[in-house]
Amino acid sequence: DSFRDSDRGSAGSLGGRACPWANRVTRMGCCASKPGVRGGRALIVGDAARGDNSPSSPEHSGEDHDHDEFVDAFDTMDDGWGSDGGGGAGRTPRASVNGTSGGLSLSPVFEQMANSPFHDLTPQEQVKFVERDGGIPYELCRDAWSQERHALRINELVNATKERVAREKNVDRAAANVTKRRMSRDEEDPPEMSMYDQAKGVVGRMQMGQDITKFELPATFLTPFSAIQASEDVLTIIAGTERSDKEWRDMSDTDTCEVEQRFLNVLRLFLDMESLRCEEGTSGGTRSAFTMPPMKKPINSVLGETHRTRVAPHVEMVAEQVSHHPPITCWEVEHALAGLKITGNLSPKPIFHGTSVQVALRGTLLFEFQETGETYLAQIPDLYIRFFGLGGGYNENVGKVRFERVSGGTTGDATKLWADCHFKPRGSAGWKSKAHRMDCTVYREDCVGLVCCDTGNDVSVSSIPGTDSPIAAGAGVVGLGFGFLENFGDKSCATFQSAKAASRKFAAKNFVPEKNTTNVQMLLSLKGHYNSEVRNLVTGELFWQAAKRKRLNPVAATVPIDLETESHLVWGDLIKSIVKEDWKKANLAKKRVEVAQRALMKEIKEGRKKWVPRLFQQGQKTHLGLISGMYTLKPNVRKEPPECDSDWHEMIGKAVFEDL
């Protein structure tokens, strides 16, 4: 099912179909209208979508409303009620706030919202209320920030959270806003700089080869989404493309598919996931909703930021920013019907190269099949962003990565399989004819001397061939997981050195057998374009074709873990300001979060605060040996997530959820 923002049916229907979430806004207590009460105009979905033109409706109140834009409670506070027409000619003035003077008065929308029963709920009860209501729906595979219904609901929840925080701090929110507006009228705005002048100033301060992770950029260089939200790309492939139940079963069904075929099926899924980063989309019609225009970058996620997205009842993604320096984003997607969990650990490091930026994603993907216990691990190629070139600006995947089978689980199969993939750059000229090329070679090696099947609860330890280092503390391990160690391991420790010595030499093409590797067999040599198709280089047969986009985008929902750390709410003011191109407010919102985070990081750095990730934890996959160092989702957090860290709430939550 899907919906379009252009549809203008009744509030309870969409395109002639029942739409139960359309009236949720009016059911929710934070901003909802009540019959016979003025001030319902803050809820465009509740009133304007109904087309209610009765005499008691706001349309007949003599006030002009923009029905295409969310009207914040404070945006309705009018100044200049005098007869000179200063924004309030012909209107009835309302009572001033707390007896203050100066021409600013309190909107009835805010009066109603402030007295809403939703604000009397505890933070946990508020979250359960939103989750029970189905979350915040939007159309998957499209940018959520441009979808009116999603933006409306996010703004309502941001306001509800601001109200709760203001009550907790014992602050008169309306009076504080009056003071801020009065002060802002007396301040002179600095002269605006053109985008060219800002870019010139920013680039002039950068050096070739500089890591720009800690480099502060103005809000004009930011996209209206954070880095953690960009993880939703995986859902475009999992839920937004046509893949039959049989195709999902063939990735883990030991009765109908041999081990090699299962490996190749999961490799195809991995190629689908990497194809999304093609800026112009794939031949199957899929395209990332998080593409980056030239000279733009995502918002840096704040420590402790969370994000949860649900697509139907069987697909859900949970994400958390577990570290700020270095930045580490973790996420897990669970596909209940396919019995598949995909975990991602990413630690991006953008490097400036003058006319381009290469983002070393340093990412690792873990594919786990619940029924068989088979596990696969993959590295993520770098993202290369070119600002200028003969073919114009572009984004593409570059680098050499390995996809490998690391555990046979309960299958009893000891076969070791891996694929070396080379995502090729276009070159210095940037010709489109050389875009999206890749080579790949698939290898097989029979495991000798390794414990490759789970025979019960017994725990066995085997060794890396040629060394005394343990490869696994458990049954089923057939791969080293070298890709994880390459991105997150300590390259100076003995474990990393042993794993590197034991790993096979990378060869995406022109395989030359190493000494003492007579049991290594090349299965396939592949070549093609990762945005369209990849073929067997020997036979010419089609190996992989870009996944076909579903005719209708599925409906997803943002389901917050809580109403403070949720990414859409933490950055709500900033995203809203970027979309509106209100750069003054955008820079204020950005700076507010950054200053609050620095205060928390200072406490952590000086040892007064020990930071523990809320949703993810290392060391849980002990049965996978060296890969146990990955951050994976803690048990039961999907159903019973822990409460927000108290210090995060005090230092970041209370600072972020204030009116600009």
C-alpha positions, -999 to 999 in steps of 0.1 A, spaced: 0 0 0 11 36 -5 0 71 -3 7 104 -20 9 138 -4 -10 153 -33 -41 133 -25 -67 155 -8 -95 132 3 -113 132 35 -93 129 67 -104 93 71 -97 82 36 -71 84 9 -78 78 -27 -111 62 -18 -94 38 7 -97 36 44 -69 55 61 -71 50 98 -40 71 106 -53 102 90 -74 112 120 -47 103 145 -36 139 147 -70 149 161 -71 119 185 -37 128 199 -40 152 229 -9 174 222 -24 197 196 -57 182 188 -88 203 181 -119 198 202 -154 206 190 -164 241 197 -129 252 207 -111 278 187 -75 271 178 -78 239 157 -60 256 129 -27 242 141 -38 208 128 -41 211 90 -48 174 86 -76 175 112 -95 206 98 -83 216 64 -83 180 50 -119 177 60 -128 208 41 -150 219 69 -165 253 60 -191 255 86 -196 289 104 -178 275 135 -148 264 116 -115 284 116 -120 292 79 -149 316 89 -130 332 118 -116 359 96 -80 346 99 -59 335 69 -43 301 71 -17 284 49 -31 249 46 1 235 31 23 243 61 23 232 97 14 261 119 35 260 150 17 272 181 42 300 186 41 309 149 5 320 155 16 346 181 11 379 164 28 412 171 17 447 161 -20 446 168 -24 483 162 -46 500 137 -15 505 114 -20 470 101 11 456 116 1 420 111 -31 423 130 -54 448 113 -90 439 116 -84 412 143 -95 410 178 -65 413 202 -60 386 227 -49 388 263 -12 393 268 9 367 284 13 370 322 4 406 320 34 414 297 31 443 273 48 449 240 21 439 215 27 401 217 -1 378 227 -7 341 233 -24 321 206 -54 300 217 -37 271 199 -9 272 225 -35 277 253 -52 245 243 -19 226 237 -6 236 271 -36 222 288 -37 190 268 -39 156 287 -11 143 265 14 164 285 3 149 317 15 115 306 50 103 316 76 101 288 72 63 287 34 67 284 38 92 256 60 68 236 35 40 241 7 63 230 25 71 198 35 35 192 -1 23 198 -12 49 173 9 33 146 39 57 148 45 85 123 36 72 88 53 81 56 60 67 21 92 46 20 118 52 -7 110 89 -6 124 117 15 103 118 47 110 155 54 92 166 23 61 146 31 35 168 47 19 144 70 52 131 84 64 167 89 32 177 106 33 149 131 70 154 138 64 190 145 35 181 169 57 157 188 86 182 190 62 207 205 48 182 229 84 174 241 92 210 244 62 215 265 71 186 288 107 198 292 95 233 299 72 220 327 100 200 341 123 230 342 94 251 356 96 276 327 68 296 313 73 287 277 50 314 263 65 342 283 100 330 274 91 331 238 77 366 241 110 378 255 130 361 228 109 376 201 112 411 216 150 407 218 152 394 182 134 424 169 161 447 184 190 426 170 203 433 135 208 403 114 243 399 99 246 403 62 238 371 43 267 355 23 260 338 -10 265 300 -12 296 307 -34 312 329 -8 305 305 20 319 276 0 349 296 -9 355 304 28 350 268 39 372 252 12 399 278 18 403 265 54 406 228 44 438 211 36 444 182 11 440 149 28 423 164 59 399 143 79 368 166 80 349 146 107 355 174 132 353 202 107 323 224 115 302 235 85 274 261 84 239 248 81 238 258 44 261 228 37 238 202 55 212 179 41 178 177 59 186 143 74 212 130 98 237 102 92 217 77 113 185 83 92 205 75 60 207 39 73 171 35 61 185 28 27 186 -8 35 148 -8 39 144 3 4 159 -30 -7 144 -52 20 108 -39 17 107 -17 -14 118 -41 -41 102 -71 -56 115 -103 -40 94 -134 -37 90 -156 -7 109 -183 -25 139 -159 -31 140 -152 6 138 -189 15 165 -198 -10 190 -179 11 188 -203 40 168 -234 28 192 -263 31 168 -288 16 165 -271 -18 198 -251 -21 234 -263 -18 258 -242 3 273 -225 -27 239 -215 -41 228 -201 -7 261 -181 -6 255 -167 -41 219 -157 -32 230 -137 -2 258 -121 -23 231 -109 -47 213 -93 -18 245 -75 -8 249 -62 -44 214 -49 -43 222 -30 -11 253 -14 -27 236 -5 -59 214 21 -42 242 46 -39 241 53 -76 229 89 -77 208 84 -108 193 52 -95 195 16 -109 181 0 -140 154 -16 -117 141 18 -107 154 18 -72 170 49 -59 182 61 -25 162 88 -7 194 100 9 215 112 -20 238 141 -14 240 171 -37 274 187 -44 289 205 -14 263 189 10 268 164 39 244 147 64 239 161 98 264 145 122 244 123 146 246 132 182 258 107 208 229 86 220 207 95 191 183 67 182 160 58 153 134 31 147 115 25 115 88 -2 109 75 -14 76 44 -36 81 46 -59 111 75 -80 99 103 -56 90 118 -32 115 151 -13 118 166 0 151 196 23 150 218 41 176 248 64 176 270 45 200 301 67 197 309 103 187 347 104 184 352 83 164 316 84 150 301 49 151 266 42 139 250 9 145 217 -5 132 199 -38 129 172 -48 104 150 -78 113 129 -94 85 107 -118 105 92 -137 76 126 -144 60 142 -152 94 170 -127 86 188 -102 107 212 -77 92 235 -57 115 256 -28 104 285 -10 121 297 21 103 325 45 113 327 70 84 358 91 79 355 118 52 388 128 35 390 161 16 407 159 -19 402 194 -33 375 188 -59 361 157 -41 356 140 -8 361 103 -3 341 89 27 358 59 41 327 43 55 347 16 73 315 -4 75 308 -40 83 276 -59 76 266 -91 94 239 -113 78 224 -139 103 198 -165 94 179 -176 125 168 -210 114 201 -224 103 226 -201 121 245 -195 89 263 -161 91 279 -140 64 300 -109 68 308 -81 43 328 -49 41 312 -18 28 330 1 -1 339 38 3 316 66 -10 334 89 -35 317 123 -39 331 144 -69 321 181 -70 334 188 -105 344 168 -135 340 164 -172 308 144 -165 296 168 -138 294 160 -101 286 125 -90 286 99 -62 299 64 -66 312 33 -47 349 27 -47 372 2 -31 380 -34 -26 358 -54 -2 353 -90 8 321 -109 13 325 -142 32 307 -170 49 319 -169 85 297 -196 101 279 -227 90 257 -227 120 237 -259 124 240 -269 87 270 -292 94 287 -278 62 324 -269 66 328 -252 32 345 -219 33 333 -194 7 342 -158 0 339 -132 -28 364 -104 -35 347 -74 -51 364 -44 -66 342 -13 -71 361 7 -97 363 45 -98 356 65 -129 391 80 -130 403 116 -128 383 126 -159 350 113 -145 336 100 -177 301 85 -174 310 57 -197 333 44 -169 307 47 -141 296 19 -118 320 -8 -130 329 -37 -108 349 -70 -109 342 -99 -86 356 -134 -81 341 -161 -59 363 -187 -42 357 -220 -23 380 -236 2 374 -268 21 378 -263 59 405 -286 73 409 -289 111 381 -264 119 350 -271 140 323 -263 114 291 -276 128 271 -271 160 266 -305 176 249 -293 207 259 -272 237 296 -282 236 320 -253 230 351 -259 209 381 -238 201 400 -241 168 430 -223 155 439 -201 126 459 -223 102 496 -219 107 492 -201 141 483 -208 177 457 -180 178 421 -190 185 397 -185 156 365 -192 174 351 -200 208 322 -220 196 309 -243 168 302 -234 132 330 -209 124 344 -213 90 356 -177 82 379 -152 98 357 -121 96 388 -102 84 366 -74 70 355 -65 106 390 -65 119 402 -44 90 377 -16 99 374 -19 137 403 -40 149 435 -29 165 461 -33 138 489 -34 163 476 -64 183 486 -100 178 451 -111 169 449 -88 140 483 -97 127 475 -134 130 442 -130 111 459 -110 84 486 -136 80 460 -163 77 436 -145 53 439 -152 16 453 -125 -7 427 -103 -22 420 -110 -59 389 -97 -76 402 -110 -109 432 -129 -124 434 -153 -95 469 -168 -90 470 -197 -65 493 -191 -35 516 -217 -21 500 -244 0 465 -234 -13 458 -263 -35 424 -267 -19 413 -232 -30 390 -232 -61 378 -203 -81 340 -208 -86 330 -177 -106 346 -147 -123 321 -118 -126 322 -85 -143 296 -58 -150 280 -26 -136 265 -26 -101 237 -3 -111 223 -26 -138 237 -61 -142 267 -84 -136 276 -114 -157 297 -145 -156 329 -135 -174 334 -171 -187 300 -181 -199 283 -147 -203 254 -158 -182 235 -132 -162 245 -135 -125 228 -105 -110 204 -78 -121 193 -47 -102 163 -54 -80 130 -42 -95 113 -14 -76 77 -22 -64 50 -5 -83 38 12 -52 61 23 -24 52 6 9 41 27 39 66 29 67 64 45 101 88 62 124 83 46 158 103 65 183 122 47 211 115 78 231 105 114 223 139 129 230 166 107 214 146 100 182 166 114 153 136 132 137 129 150 170 164 158 181 170 175 148 134 186 142 140 223 144 172 221 122 155 199 95 125 222 94 147 253 91 168 237 63 137 227 43 124 263 47 159 277 40 157 297 72 195 297 77 195 319 108 172 294 127 191 265 112 224 276 125 209 283 159 194 249 161 226 232 150 248 251 174 224 244 203 228 206 199 266 208 194 271 229 225 250 205 246 269 175 232 303 191 240 291 194 277 283 157 278 315 147 260 335 168 285 320 148 314 329 116 296 364 126 287 372 138 322 360 106 338 329 119 356 306 100 333 309 65 318 290 62 286 272 29 279 253 25 246 216 21 252 206 -4 226 238 -20 213 266 -39 230 299 -55 220 309 -91 229 276 -108 224 285 -130 194 311 -151 212 302 -181 190 316 -161 160 351 -158 174 368 -126 163 336 -110 151 323 -109 187 337 -73 189 309 -61 167 281 -40 182 249 -60 181 214 -53 194 208 -62 230 182 -88 238 145 -76 242 152 -39 234 127 -40 206 99 -48 230 112 -32 262 138 -5 253 157 10 283 149 45 295 169 75 282 202 81 300 196 106 328 227 127 320 218 128 283 184 141 293 198 167 316 226 180 293 212 174 258 175 169 261 168 200 282 190 221 260 177 209 226 139 210 233 136 247 238 120 272 214 144 290 191 
